[in-house]
Amino acid sequence: MEGNSSLGDKEDERDAVQFVKNLLRRSLWVQVDDTRWIYGEFVCLDHLKNLILENSFQVTCEGHPRGRDVEKRQRLDCCIIPGEKIRKIFMEESS
């Protein structure tokens, strides 16, 4: 039985690696907390689940005194997002 579970684990690992490879150079939106999103091109994922995005920018939505959200954008170029800070990831559909 143990041999089968380790074989299954290797297949799962190969599937996960292929999934990440398919994300390379795709545009992602990454939520890092309640008000911050980072958009960029996915180029790397390390063993600690840190993401590296190129051509990126940060979008912050803050509450406005009159009840409207204010969006602020900041260019980041290349950024590393610590895995423990990631809340959600969305892939932008290619056109």
All heavy atoms as an XYZ file, in Angstrom:
781
protein
N       0.807     -1.194      0.000
C       0.000      0.000      0.000
C       0.855      1.265      0.000
O       0.542      2.199     -0.685
C      -0.898      0.035      1.235
C      -2.265     -0.589      1.171
S      -3.196     -0.430     -0.306
C      -4.535      0.506      0.283
N       1.916      1.261      0.818
C       2.744      2.454      0.894
C       3.328      2.821     -0.458
O       3.416      3.980     -0.802
C       3.875      2.255      1.903
C       3.531      2.803      3.259
C       4.690      2.670      4.199
O       5.809      3.083      3.834
O       4.475      2.154      5.298
N       3.741      1.814     -1.220
C       4.313      2.079     -2.533
C       3.348      2.821     -3.428
O       3.732      3.715     -4.164
N       2.069      2.468     -3.354
C       1.064      3.146     -4.172
C       0.873      4.600     -3.772
O       0.700      5.456     -4.608
C      -0.279      2.407     -4.082
C      -0.231      1.087     -4.810
O       0.629      0.873     -5.653
N      -1.152      0.199     -4.466
N       0.897      4.883     -2.445
C       0.684      6.266     -2.022
C       1.862      7.143     -2.431
O       1.674      8.275     -2.823
C       0.437      6.347     -0.513
O       1.621      6.065      0.191
N       3.080      6.620     -2.369
C       4.218      7.442     -2.774
C       4.206      7.650     -4.286
O       4.593      8.701     -4.776
C       5.546      6.841     -2.306
O       5.793      5.614     -2.961
N       3.744      6.648     -5.036
C       3.616      6.804     -6.481
C       2.567      7.869     -6.798
O       2.781      8.724     -7.648
C       3.237      5.465     -7.128
C       3.140      5.445     -8.642
C       4.487      5.819     -9.256
C       2.701      4.075     -9.126
N       1.460      7.847     -6.071
C       0.429      8.860     -6.236
C       0.941     10.246     -5.873
O       0.601     11.226     -6.529
N       1.767     10.321     -4.823
C       2.343     11.607     -4.423
C       3.226     12.167     -5.529
O       3.212     13.367     -5.791
C       3.158     11.455     -3.135
C       2.283     11.181     -1.917
O       1.063     11.400     -2.001
O       2.838     10.742     -0.888
N       4.005     11.299     -6.175
C       4.873     11.753     -7.267
C       4.047     12.257     -8.446
O       4.397     13.252     -9.070
C       5.821     10.637     -7.701
C       6.912     10.336     -6.697
C       7.890      9.353     -7.261
C       8.885      8.906     -6.226
N       9.843      9.939     -5.883
N       2.940     11.583     -8.741
C       2.054     12.037     -9.816
C       1.428     13.386     -9.469
O       1.348     14.269    -10.322
C       0.965     10.995    -10.087
C       1.493      9.749    -10.762
C       0.436      8.680    -10.926
O      -0.757      8.951    -10.670
O       0.800      7.564    -11.322
N       1.003     13.536     -8.209
C       0.441     14.817     -7.766
C       1.480     15.925     -7.875
O       1.166     17.038     -8.298
C      -0.050     14.724     -6.319
C      -1.299     13.871     -6.176
O      -1.957     13.594     -7.202
O      -1.609     13.479     -5.035
N       2.721     15.611     -7.506
C       3.798     16.600     -7.586
C       4.062     16.988     -9.037
O       4.215     18.172     -9.351
C       5.078     16.043     -6.955
C       6.198     17.040     -6.879
C       7.418     16.487     -6.180
O       7.263     15.718     -5.208
O       8.533     16.826     -6.612
N       4.065     16.009     -9.946
C       4.259     16.311    -11.371
C       3.124     17.179    -11.908
O       3.352     18.104    -12.676
C       4.369     15.026    -12.185
C       5.792     14.506    -12.242
C       5.911     13.343    -13.189
N       6.102     12.178    -12.317
C       5.471     11.030    -12.404
N       4.622     10.810    -13.359
N       5.703     10.065    -11.562
N       1.897     16.869    -11.492
C       0.745     17.673    -11.913
C       0.871     19.111    -11.400
O       0.583     20.059    -12.137
C      -0.567     17.073    -11.409
C      -0.930     15.775    -12.123
O      -0.340     15.485    -13.184
O      -1.814     15.064    -11.607
N       1.302     19.259    -10.156
C       1.467     20.597     -9.575
C       2.550     21.377    -10.305
O       2.382     22.563    -10.609
C       1.790     20.497     -8.089
N       3.657     20.718    -10.624
C       4.751     21.374    -11.352
C       4.267     21.803    -12.731
O       4.537     22.926    -13.180
C       5.990     20.455    -11.445
C       7.006     20.999    -12.434
C       6.618     20.270    -10.068
N       3.525     20.951    -13.406
C       3.007     21.289    -14.731
C       2.026     22.461    -14.651
O       2.037     23.340    -15.502
C       2.340     20.072    -15.388
C       1.959     20.306    -16.827
C       3.152     20.677    -17.698
O       4.199     20.042    -17.647
N       2.998     21.724    -18.482
N       1.199     22.471    -13.609
C       0.253     23.572    -13.415
C       0.996     24.902    -13.288
O       0.641     25.893    -13.925
C      -0.610     23.318    -12.171
C      -1.555     24.437    -11.859
C      -2.736     24.576    -12.566
C      -1.255     25.356    -10.867
C      -3.612     25.615    -12.285
C      -2.121     26.397    -10.583
C      -3.305     26.521    -11.292
N       2.055     24.926    -12.468
C       2.837     26.149    -12.277
C       3.540     26.539    -13.575
O       3.574     27.715    -13.943
C       3.841     25.992    -11.115
C       4.795     27.172    -11.040
C       3.093     25.824     -9.795
N       4.083     25.574    -14.299
C       4.735     25.872    -15.583
C       3.752     26.517    -16.563
O       4.110     27.411    -17.313
C       5.324     24.609    -16.204
C       6.611     24.173    -15.568
C       7.158     22.943    -16.278
C       8.492     22.533    -15.701
N       9.060     21.382    -16.404
N       2.494     26.062    -16.538
C       1.478     26.629    -17.428
C       1.126     28.073    -17.067
O       0.598     28.807    -17.892
C       0.212     25.774    -17.422
C       0.402     24.456    -18.137
O       1.291     24.309    -18.968
N      -0.413     23.480    -17.789
N       1.424     28.483    -15.829
C       1.161     29.851    -15.398
C       2.276     30.822    -15.791
O       2.068     32.037    -15.775
C       0.988     29.916    -13.880
C      -0.286     29.318    -13.303
C      -0.253     29.406    -11.781
C      -1.518     30.011    -13.845
N       3.440     30.293    -16.147
C       4.575     31.160    -16.472
C       4.209     32.156    -17.561
O       3.579     31.807    -18.566
C       5.782     30.334    -16.902
C       6.491     29.589    -15.779
C       7.546     28.654    -16.350
C       7.115     30.549    -14.783
N       4.612     33.386    -17.327
C       4.399     34.511    -18.252
C       2.929     34.895    -18.412
O       2.572     35.651    -19.306
C       5.033     34.257    -19.623
C       6.521     34.110    -19.559
C       7.131     35.418    -19.202
N       8.577     35.322    -19.019
C       9.300     36.276    -18.483
N       8.740     37.379    -18.073
N      10.583     36.131    -18.340
N       2.066     34.386    -17.538
C       0.651     34.784    -17.549
C       0.472     35.969    -16.604
O       1.206     36.126    -15.628
C      -0.248     33.635    -17.080
C      -0.153     32.352    -17.895
C      -0.699     32.458    -19.308
N      -2.112     32.687    -19.420
C      -3.025     31.746    -19.535
N      -2.686     30.482    -19.552
N      -4.292     32.063    -19.642
N      -0.512     36.791    -16.867
C      -0.801     37.946    -16.014
C      -1.668     37.513    -14.841
O      -2.695     36.856    -15.032
C      -1.507     39.032    -16.812
O      -0.649     39.515    -17.821
N      -1.230     37.880    -13.633
C      -1.931     37.500    -12.413
C      -2.292     38.728    -11.590
O      -1.554     39.715    -11.564
C      -1.054     36.598    -11.532
C      -0.552     35.291    -12.106
C       0.301     34.566    -11.058
C      -1.699     34.410    -12.550
N      -3.418     38.639    -10.898
C      -3.793     39.576     -9.847
C      -3.611     38.827     -8.533
O      -4.146     37.736     -8.362
C      -5.254     40.005     -9.971
C      -5.511     41.036    -11.000
C      -5.967     40.839    -12.272
C      -5.337     42.436    -10.852
N      -6.077     42.038    -12.921
C      -5.699     43.043    -12.072
C      -4.894     43.259     -9.802
C      -5.640     44.423    -12.264
C      -4.843     44.621    -10.007
C      -5.214     45.189    -11.219
N      -2.855     39.404     -7.597
C      -2.586     38.758     -6.309
C      -3.054     39.690     -5.199
O      -2.601     40.829     -5.102
C      -1.078     38.457     -6.144
C      -0.821     37.776     -4.810
C      -0.565     37.608     -7.297
N      -3.967     39.201     -4.365
C      -4.415     39.985     -3.210
C      -3.481     39.676     -2.053
O      -3.284     38.508     -1.702
C      -5.850     39.647     -2.828
C      -6.359     40.495     -1.681
C      -7.762     40.123     -1.253
O      -8.221     39.014     -1.507
N      -8.430     41.041     -0.593
N      -2.895     40.730     -1.459
C      -1.955     40.514     -0.364
C      -2.502     40.948      0.989
O      -1.948     40.594      2.006
C      -0.586     41.180     -0.637
C       0.129     40.463     -1.757
C      -0.724     42.647     -0.963
N      -3.560     41.691      1.033
C      -4.289     41.991      2.257
C      -5.630     42.591      1.867
O      -6.017     42.522      0.711
C      -3.486     42.892      3.209
C      -3.127     44.241      2.610
O      -3.887     44.763      1.770
O      -2.079     44.776      2.986
N      -6.335     43.174      2.801
C      -7.690     43.654      2.507
C      -7.745     44.781      1.487
O      -8.744     44.958      0.807
C      -8.381     44.123      3.791
C      -8.748     42.946      4.674
O      -8.815     41.815      4.152
O      -8.962     43.152      5.874
N      -6.682     45.572      1.370
C      -6.757     46.741      0.493
C      -5.714     46.749     -0.615
O      -5.709     47.667     -1.425
C      -6.585     48.046      1.297
O      -5.299     48.054      1.905
C      -7.666     48.179      2.354
N      -4.837     45.760     -0.668
C      -3.748     45.790     -1.649
C      -3.820     44.625     -2.614
O      -3.974     43.472     -2.222
C      -2.388     45.722     -0.931
C      -1.674     46.995     -0.951
C      -0.344     47.006     -0.245
N       0.051     45.830      0.478
C       1.250     45.270      0.374
N       2.153     45.775     -0.415
N       1.555     44.213      1.078
N      -3.692     44.944     -3.905
C      -3.604     43.952     -4.967
C      -2.344     44.250     -5.767
O      -1.990     45.414     -5.961
C      -4.802     44.040     -5.901
C      -6.067     43.513     -5.296
C      -6.918     44.180     -4.463
C      -6.615     42.222     -5.473
N      -7.975     43.382     -4.117
C      -7.808     42.157     -4.731
C      -6.220     41.095     -6.201
C      -8.605     41.027     -4.686
C      -7.021     39.972     -6.158
C      -8.194     39.941     -5.406
N      -1.687     43.211     -6.240
C      -0.524     43.381     -7.107
C      -0.804     42.647     -8.409
O      -1.238     41.496     -8.406
C       0.758     42.864     -6.440
C       1.015     43.658     -5.153
C       1.945     42.980     -7.390
C       2.154     43.171     -4.323
N      -0.566     43.362     -9.504
C      -0.790     42.820    -10.837
C       0.561     42.719    -11.531
O       1.387     43.623    -11.439
C      -1.699     43.750    -11.638
C      -1.910     43.322    -13.063
C      -2.868     42.371    -13.382
C      -1.147     43.857    -14.090
C      -3.073     41.978    -14.689
C      -1.346     43.469    -15.404
C      -2.302     42.526    -15.693
O      -2.495     42.128    -16.984
N       0.808     41.589    -12.194
C       2.050     41.465    -12.940
C       2.147     40.136    -13.660
O       1.245     39.294    -13.593
N       3.260     39.959    -14.331
C       3.528     38.757    -15.118
C       4.276     37.745    -14.256
O       5.359     38.028    -13.746
C       4.374     39.164    -16.323
C       4.599     38.081    -17.319
C       5.397     38.621    -18.494
O       4.968     39.604    -19.117
O       6.456     38.034    -18.775
N       3.699     36.566    -14.094
C       4.275     35.530    -13.236
C       5.546     34.957    -13.858
O       5.530     34.508    -14.996
C       3.249     34.411    -13.027
C       3.770     33.214    -12.290
C       4.194     33.313    -10.986
C       3.842     31.992    -12.918
C       4.665     32.204    -10.307
C       4.314     30.871    -12.257
C       4.726     30.987    -10.943
N       6.659     35.003    -13.097
C       7.927     34.482    -13.605
C       8.557     33.432    -12.704
O       9.424     32.688    -13.156
C       8.958     35.607    -13.885
C       8.493     36.477    -15.038
C       9.251     36.423    -12.658
N       8.151     33.338    -11.429
C       8.818     32.378    -10.558
C       7.989     32.088     -9.310
O       7.275     32.951     -8.808
C      10.186     32.936    -10.141
S      11.181     31.796     -9.167
N       8.112     30.860     -8.822
C       7.555     30.426     -7.543
C       8.632     29.598     -6.869
O       9.111     28.618     -7.454
C       6.291     29.586     -7.755
C       5.668     28.962     -6.515
C       5.032     30.033     -5.642
C       4.634     27.915     -6.907
N       9.029     29.977     -5.653
C      10.081     29.209     -4.978
C       9.488     28.177     -4.022
O       8.271     28.059     -3.891
C      11.095     30.133     -4.300
C      10.530     30.876     -3.099
O       9.425     30.532     -2.619
O      11.201     31.806     -2.632
N      10.358     27.445     -3.338
C       9.906     26.366     -2.454
C       9.155     26.882     -1.224
O       8.477     26.120     -0.548
C      11.098     25.495     -2.033
C      12.065     26.184     -1.127
N      12.964     27.127     -1.576
C      12.251     26.079      0.207
C      13.673     27.571     -0.566
N      13.265     26.954      0.528
N       9.244     28.179     -0.924
C       8.510     28.776      0.190
C       7.187     29.404     -0.254
O       6.521     30.082      0.514
C       9.374     29.845      0.878
C      10.670     29.336      1.501
C      11.511     30.500      2.006
C      10.378     28.351      2.619
N       6.841     29.197     -1.528
C       5.615     29.718     -2.139
C       5.644     31.238     -2.315
O       4.605     31.884     -2.356
C       4.375     29.275     -1.367
C       4.214     27.773     -1.325
C       3.021     27.373     -0.515
C       3.025     25.860     -0.374
N       2.265     25.424      0.769
N       6.837     31.806     -2.411
C       6.977     33.225     -2.736
C       6.816     33.377     -4.240
O       7.408     32.622     -5.013
C       8.349     33.753     -2.314
C       8.575     33.637     -0.825
O       7.692     33.931     -0.034
N       9.746     33.191     -0.443
N       6.023     34.362     -4.645
C       5.800     34.642     -6.070
C       6.696     35.787     -6.515
O       6.891     36.746     -5.766
C       4.358     35.085     -6.319
C       3.254     34.059     -6.272
C       1.912     34.750     -6.476
C       3.445     33.008     -7.323
N       7.200     35.696     -7.732
C       7.906     36.814     -8.333
C       7.130     37.222     -9.575
O       6.829     36.389    -10.432
C       9.362     36.459     -8.687
C      10.129     36.079     -7.414
C      10.040     37.635     -9.393
C      11.557     35.661     -7.641
N       6.781     38.512     -9.627
C       6.058     39.081    -10.754
C       6.906     40.173    -11.393
O       7.534     40.957    -10.694
C       4.731     39.687    -10.299
C       3.729     38.778     -9.605
C       2.495     39.575     -9.195
C       3.341     37.611    -10.480
N       6.912     40.217    -12.722
C       7.588     41.282    -13.467
C       6.545     42.231    -14.042
O       5.370     41.880    -14.145
C       8.404     40.704    -14.626
C       9.665     40.017    -14.204
C      10.496     39.543    -15.393
O       9.963     39.420    -16.515
O      11.689     39.283    -15.184
N       7.021     43.421    -14.452
C       6.139     44.433    -15.052
C       4.895     44.623    -14.187
O       3.766     44.606    -14.675
C       5.735     44.042    -16.475
C       6.933     43.796    -17.349
O       7.887     44.570    -17.326
N       6.916     42.715    -18.105
N       5.118     44.792    -12.905
C       4.006     44.786    -11.958
C       3.690     46.177    -11.425
O       4.485     47.105    -11.531
C       4.330     43.845    -10.799
O       5.526     44.231    -10.157
N       2.493     46.271    -10.855
C       2.100     47.470    -10.136
C       1.167     47.074     -9.010
O       0.560     46.009     -9.020
C       1.468     48.529    -11.049
C       0.215     48.095    -11.752
C      -1.025     48.233    -11.149
C       0.274     47.562    -13.026
C      -2.184     47.842    -11.797
C      -0.884     47.173    -13.693
C      -2.111     47.314    -13.073
N       1.116     47.934     -8.013
C       0.288     47.713     -6.836
C      -0.924     48.629     -6.901
O      -0.812     49.790     -7.271
C       1.107     48.037     -5.591
C       0.329     48.035     -4.305
C       1.222     48.379     -3.136
O       1.974     47.543     -2.703
N       1.147     49.615     -2.653
N      -2.069     48.077     -6.559
C      -3.303     48.857     -6.503
C      -3.804     48.800     -5.064
O      -3.957     47.727     -4.493
C      -4.379     48.298     -7.459
C      -5.673     49.077     -7.329
C      -3.880     48.293     -8.890
N      -4.019     49.982     -4.493
C      -4.532     50.079     -3.129
C      -5.870     50.790     -3.167
O      -5.989     51.853     -3.765
C      -3.560     50.879     -2.240
O      -2.273     50.284     -2.318
C      -4.007     50.869     -0.792
N      -6.879     50.190     -2.556
C      -8.195     50.818     -2.450
C      -8.405     51.198     -0.995
O      -8.380     50.345     -0.111
C      -9.295     49.870     -2.894
S      -9.202     49.442     -4.626
N      -8.575     52.495     -0.759
C      -8.770     52.990      0.597
C     -10.129     53.646      0.706
O     -10.632     54.218     -0.260
C      -7.668     53.994      0.945
C      -6.281     53.381      0.912
C      -5.188     54.414      1.116
O      -5.495     55.619      1.209
O      -4.030     54.000      1.186
N     -10.710     53.564      1.876
C     -11.995     54.207      2.097
C     -11.868     55.725      2.002
O     -10.898     56.311      2.446
N     -12.841     56.344      1.395
C     -12.880     57.799      1.226
C     -13.890     58.350      2.224
O     -14.921     57.724      2.476
C     -13.300     58.113     -0.216
C     -13.151     59.547     -0.577
N     -14.148     60.452     -0.332
C     -12.122     60.221     -1.145
C     -13.752     61.642     -0.756
N     -12.528     61.531     -1.249
N     -13.616     59.510      2.818
C     -14.547     60.075      3.809
C     -15.983     60.224      3.310
O     -16.923     60.167      4.086
C     -13.956     61.449      4.129
C     -12.547     61.396      3.679
C     -12.454     60.345      2.621
N     -16.170     60.393      2.010
C     -17.527     60.556      1.466
C     -18.147     59.227      1.040
O     -19.142     59.204      0.328
C     -17.490     61.516      0.287
C     -17.139     62.921      0.723
C     -17.331     63.891     -0.376
N     -16.936     65.216      0.076
C     -16.562     66.177     -0.713
N     -16.538     65.989     -2.018
N     -16.215     67.343     -0.242
N     -17.540     58.111      1.429
C     -18.125     56.806      1.170
C     -17.670     56.130     -0.103
O     -18.086     55.035     -0.408
N     -16.810     56.781     -0.899
C     -16.317     56.162     -2.126
C     -14.907     55.637     -1.879
O     -14.140     56.225     -1.130
C     -16.271     57.193     -3.259
C     -17.628     57.735     -3.627
C     -17.496     58.693     -4.782
N     -16.519     59.728     -4.495
C     -16.786     61.019     -4.405
N     -18.009     61.447     -4.580
N     -15.833     61.888     -4.158
N     -14.565     54.545     -2.530
C     -13.200     54.021     -2.443
C     -12.303     54.803     -3.386
O     -12.713     55.190     -4.482
C     -13.151     52.537     -2.814
C     -13.733     51.664     -1.726
O     -13.805     52.119     -0.573
O     -14.101     50.519     -2.030
N     -11.088     55.037     -2.947
C     -10.094     55.732     -3.760
C      -9.039     54.704     -4.157
O      -8.511     53.987     -3.313
C      -9.433     56.880     -2.965
C      -8.332     57.528     -3.779
C     -10.483     57.893     -2.548
N      -8.773     54.620     -5.450
C      -7.791     53.659     -5.954
C      -6.475     54.377     -6.210
O      -6.438     55.410     -6.872
C      -8.304     53.030     -7.244
C      -7.411     51.951     -7.781
C      -7.975     51.338     -9.044
O      -8.934     50.561     -8.947
O      -7.434     51.664    -10.118
N      -5.393     53.827     -5.654
C      -4.054     54.373     -5.889
C      -3.219     53.296     -6.557
O      -3.262     52.136     -6.155
C      -3.401     54.788     -4.575
C      -4.110     55.908     -3.868
C      -3.407     56.269     -2.586
C      -4.166     57.340     -1.841
N      -3.521     57.684     -0.583
N      -2.466     53.680     -7.585
C      -1.593     52.743     -8.302
C      -0.146     53.166     -8.131
O       0.170     54.343     -8.170
C      -1.918     52.709     -9.791
C      -3.245     52.072    -10.079
C      -3.538     52.057    -11.560
N      -4.819     51.429    -11.771
C      -4.982     50.331    -12.491
N      -3.962     49.779    -13.093
N      -6.176     49.798    -12.629
N       0.711     52.152     -7.960
C       2.148     52.397     -7.834
C       2.896     51.355     -8.658
O       2.686     50.153     -8.498
C       2.572     52.300     -6.372
C       4.047     52.471     -6.157
C       4.441     52.279     -4.701
O       3.628     51.930     -3.861
N       5.701     52.491     -4.421
N       3.772     51.817     -9.532
C       4.574     50.911    -10.366
C       5.631     50.239     -9.510
O       6.300     50.884     -8.718
C       5.231     51.694    -11.497
C       6.014     50.836    -12.431
C       5.532     51.056    -13.862
N       6.281     50.237    -14.775
C       5.858     49.059    -15.208
N       4.704     48.601    -14.820
N       6.566     48.355    -16.059
N       5.786     48.911     -9.672
C       6.769     48.154     -8.898
C       7.845     47.519     -9.762
O       8.871     47.111     -9.255
C       6.073     47.043     -8.097
C       5.001     47.483     -7.111
C       4.312     46.268     -6.529
C       5.592     48.345     -6.024
N       7.628     47.391    -11.057
C       8.508     46.654    -11.975
C       8.564     45.191    -11.557
O       7.654     44.461    -11.812
C       9.889     47.284    -12.077
C       9.844     48.623    -12.783
O       9.032     48.760    -13.716
O      10.583     49.536    -12.390
N       9.605     44.753    -10.859
C       9.736     43.363    -10.418
C       9.494     43.315     -8.912
O      10.036     44.128     -8.165
C      11.134     42.837    -10.747
S      11.315     41.089    -10.424
N       8.660     42.381     -8.460
C       8.402     42.309     -7.017
C       8.323     40.849     -6.558
O       7.981     39.954     -7.321
C       7.137     43.064     -6.652
S       5.629     42.274     -7.174
N       8.677     40.661     -5.299
C       8.570     39.361     -4.649
C       7.441     39.465     -3.632
O       7.421     40.373     -2.809
C       9.881     38.980     -3.930
C      11.022     38.893     -4.938
C       9.711     37.672     -3.164
C      12.387     38.709     -4.293
N       6.504     38.536     -3.716
C       5.374     38.516     -2.790
C       5.551     37.304     -1.878
O       5.502     36.161     -2.347
C       4.037     38.428     -3.537
C       3.926     39.548     -4.568
C       2.878     38.473     -2.547
C       2.761     39.390     -5.518
N       5.771     37.535     -0.586
C       5.937     36.404      0.345
C       4.701     35.513      0.362
O       3.568     36.009      0.401
C       6.144     37.078      1.701
C       6.575     38.472      1.391
C       5.904     38.822      0.094
N       4.923     34.216      0.311
C       3.823     33.259      0.263
C       2.819     33.409      1.387
O       1.609     33.276      1.168
N       3.290     33.740      2.591
C       2.370     33.850      3.730
C       1.491     35.092      3.649
O       0.500     35.188      4.365
C       3.123     33.811      5.066
C       3.962     35.031      5.371
C       5.386     34.947      4.861
O       5.733     33.971      4.179
O       6.146     35.874      5.155
N       1.819     36.036      2.772
C       1.018     37.257      2.615
C      -0.073     37.122      1.554
O      -0.958     37.956      1.465
C       1.914     38.449      2.239
C       2.970     38.773      3.253
C       2.354     39.372      4.473
C       3.443     39.823      5.446
N       2.889     40.325      6.677
N      -0.004     36.073      0.747
C      -0.950     35.907     -0.356
C      -2.309     35.450      0.165
O      -2.408     34.477      0.905
C      -0.399     34.898     -1.385
C       0.884     35.445     -2.003
C      -1.444     34.591     -2.462
C       1.630     34.426     -2.850
N      -3.364     36.173     -0.235
C      -4.731     35.818      0.147
C      -5.496     35.172     -1.006
O      -6.203     34.196     -0.826
C      -5.497     37.059      0.620
C      -4.880     37.780      1.800
C      -4.954     36.921      3.070
N      -4.254     37.579      4.155
C      -3.069     37.208      4.622
N      -2.439     36.183      4.079
N      -2.498     37.840      5.605
N      -5.381     35.759     -2.207
C      -6.073     35.235     -3.386
C      -5.208     35.488     -4.607
O      -4.438     36.440     -4.643
C      -7.413     35.962     -3.620
C      -8.448     35.738     -2.567
C      -9.701     36.516     -2.909
C     -10.725     36.388     -1.786
N     -11.912     37.202     -2.042
N      -5.383     34.628     -5.617
C      -4.710     34.814     -6.909
C      -5.733     34.600     -8.013
O      -6.475     33.619     -7.997
C      -3.546     33.814     -7.102
C      -2.502     33.995     -6.002
C      -2.923     33.977     -8.484
C      -1.392     32.953     -6.046
N      -5.768     35.545     -8.952
C      -6.621     35.433    -10.121
C      -5.763     35.541    -11.364
O      -4.884     36.396    -11.448
C      -7.663     36.555    -10.166
C      -8.655     36.497     -9.042
C      -8.473     37.250     -7.903
C      -9.766     35.685     -9.134
C      -9.376     37.205     -6.850
C     -10.680     35.625     -8.105
C     -10.489     36.382     -6.952
N      -6.009     34.672    -12.326
C      -5.283     34.731    -13.590
C      -6.121     35.510    -14.587
O      -7.323     35.259    -14.733
C      -5.016     33.330    -14.145
C      -4.248     33.330    -15.435
S      -3.911     31.679    -16.042
C      -5.544     31.061    -16.331
N      -5.484     36.449    -15.269
C      -6.180     37.214    -16.299
C      -6.290     36.353    -17.537
O      -5.294     35.785    -17.988
C      -5.439     38.513    -16.587
C      -6.198     39.424    -17.497
C      -5.577     40.794    -17.525
O      -5.884     41.601    -16.620
O      -4.793     41.047    -18.450
N      -7.472     36.246    -18.068
C      -7.686     35.453    -19.292
C      -6.997     36.117    -20.457
O      -7.061     37.331    -20.617
C      -9.185     35.303    -19.579
C      -9.920     34.497    -18.539
C      -9.498     33.045    -18.484
O      -9.195     32.462    -19.540
O      -9.469     32.494    -17.367
N      -6.322     35.320    -21.269
C      -5.665     35.876    -22.457
C      -6.702     36.124    -23.537
O      -7.690     35.408    -23.664
C      -4.573     34.948    -22.950
O      -5.092     33.662    -23.193
N      -6.450     37.159    -24.332
C      -7.429     37.505    -25.371
C      -7.056     36.912    -26.692
O      -6.014     36.437    -26.936
C      -7.527     39.022    -25.483
O      -6.264     39.594    -25.629
